[in-house]
Amino acid sequence: MTPKQYEKLVKHHRLCVEANKLTKLDKSKTATRLRLVAFKQEAGMYPDEYLKRFDKCWKD
């Protein structure tokens, strides 16, 4: 595994952990919505979509 691949997997893992936390929060609160938008700006998609695509991506 190259250092670049490792960095990519670490980023995906960090974002998956954050997405798991965000999916458990109450989405009717303004603060949570702001966090969801911030996550989307960083990851390119909302937490639910991110988890569907990248959850457990480091396991084969």
Steps between C-alpha positions, in 0.01 A plus 500: 500500500641833401494802731244667273264200522545495878412869530190444287384211721563701818294787359214264410511343844494840672207613289313172561534546876371857470215388272394236752483767770301737279243241397408445865428869569160670484480647149233755594750712697675785324842416643476146366400625156802729495724206588339294221568774246859534623544125461359514148742777408794295625395157373296591194186321619272472801589256782243234404624491140861501617445200727329305222796559272805490728411321824744213552693603187828392659375142537487262206 
